[in-house]
Amino acid sequence: MTFSPPARRRAAFLNTVRAILGRGFRPSDNAMPDDAIDDALDPTDESEAKDFEAQDRVTCGPSASHIRRTVESEPQPPTAIGAQGIALIKRFEGCARKRRDGLVEAYPDPGTGGDPWTIGWGATGAGLDGERIGPRTVWTQAQCDARLESDLARYAADVARAVGSAPTTQAQFDAMVSFHYNTGAIARATLTRKHRAGDHAGAVAEFARWNRAGGRVMRGLVRRRTAEAALYRS
């Protein structure tokens, strides 16, 4: 015998009740389960019918709104350096070699006594005019500040690309931007790999390894790495 869907539901329901009771139905019992089944399968109230139909359409898995709330609740890694990171970079880079006329001169690398020459807030490489920064390079304070702003945006983008979607606080991000601003090594550093793996204690320990210039341990770099590690931990 083939049952229609409502008939199958009725039969399944009645069989379950029989199993619970441990006996079949007496003649006086038959009306009660039939009435209950009819009410469930054929609701007369319009709102109940709509609710019943909606339940039939429910599918497994989270709702779209739940997924949206979950995604929105997950903090996204920073993409720009914050105030603490800028202050740390300015503290260690300085804007040295200011002349009496207000202009700023380039100075040699303390580790090599020559290249790479630096000017303003730690700017190296090509100057504003496209020429390589060297011993005769001179900038105004406004030029130094403008170069800092563009460099910070570039280095922050490098760090954001390197850490990807790894959970990252603003303090961690700022510390890594300062590290990259000074070393240019964020893409290859073990520090970055450990951060991405969630080994934050291991990443903190990596800062101290980058303390040399010209093959020599530099006290200024030791102090800077200590400050960056402290910011990363905060």
Rosetta blueprint (number, residue, H / E / L):
1 M L
2 T L
3 F L
4 S L
5 P H
6 P H
7 A H
8 R H
9 R H
10 R H
11 A H
12 A H
13 F H
14 L H
15 N H
16 T H
17 V H
18 R H
19 A H
20 I H
21 L H
22 G L
23 R L
24 G L
25 F L
26 R L
27 P H
28 S H
29 D H
30 N L
31 A H
32 M H
33 P H
34 D H
35 D H
36 A H
37 I H
38 D H
39 D H
40 A H
41 L H
42 D L
43 P L
44 T L
45 D L
46 E H
47 S H
48 E H
49 A H
50 K H
51 D H
52 F H
53 E H
54 A H
55 Q H
56 D H
57 R L
58 V L
59 T L
60 C L
61 G L
62 P L
63 S L
64 A H
65 S H
66 H H
67 I H
68 R H
69 R H
70 T H
71 V H
72 E H
73 S H
74 E L
75 P L
76 Q L
77 P L
78 P L
79 T L
80 A L
81 I L
82 G L
83 A H
84 Q H
85 G H
86 I H
87 A H
88 L H
89 I H
90 K H
91 R H
92 F H
93 E H
94 G L
95 C L
96 A L
97 R L
98 K E
99 R L
100 R L
101 D L
102 G L
103 L L
104 V E
105 E E
106 A L
107 Y E
108 P L
109 D L
110 P L
111 G L
112 T L
113 G L
114 G L
115 D L
116 P L
117 W L
118 T E
119 I E
120 G L
121 W L
122 G L
123 A E
124 T L
125 G L
126 A E
127 G L
128 L L
129 D L
130 G L
131 E L
132 R E
133 I L
134 G L
135 P L
136 R L
137 T L
138 V E
139 W E
140 T L
141 Q H
142 A H
143 Q H
144 C H
145 D H
146 A H
147 R H
148 L H
149 E H
150 S H
151 D H
152 L H
153 A H
154 R H
155 Y H
156 A H
157 A H
158 D H
159 V H
160 A H
161 R H
162 A H
163 V H
164 G L
165 S L
166 A L
167 P L
168 T L
169 T L
170 Q H
171 A H
172 Q H
173 F H
174 D H
175 A H
176 M H
177 V H
178 S H
179 F H
180 H H
181 Y H
182 N H
183 T H
184 G L
185 A L
186 I L
187 A L
188 R L
189 A L
190 T H
191 L H
192 T H
193 R H
194 K H
195 H H
196 R H
197 A L
198 G L
199 D L
200 H H
201 A H
202 G H
203 A H
204 V H
205 A H
206 E H
207 F H
208 A L
209 R L
210 W L
211 N L
212 R E
213 A E
214 G L
215 G L
216 R E
217 V E
218 M L
219 R H
220 G H
221 L H
222 V H
223 R H
224 R H
225 R H
226 T H
227 A H
228 E H
229 A H
230 A H
231 L H
232 Y H
233 R H
234 S L
